[in-house]
Amino acid sequence: MLDLDQPGARKILDACCLIEELQNSFAGIVEFEGEKRDDLFSKNRLKLGELGLLADELLPQDKRKLANHNIKLLYKVLTGQITSNKEDFEKIESLLNELSDDCFSCWCI
């Protein structure tokens, strides 16, 4: 159980909540076309940035680099900077799950 009185505990909780919101938002994105995807991105752009900052602050060095790479990849896919297919979106879903696992593992530190 997370003790919210411990330093950084609130940020860990915030990161986990952000990841959950993003996971819920991006569910089914494979089926979305350009305009729907743009709308989804505009609604979640700030959350992605905030999640990147929290990852920098909370995760150990080895996981921080991977987390930021994954967040940047998601950003590029959603903004159309790189093309994507169903497999890419499945990877993104997997990456968000991995971020969630990393975040929850911080509770045990």
Helices and strands as residue ranges (DSSP letters): H 9-26, G 29-31, H 34-58, H 61-78, H 86-105, G 106-108
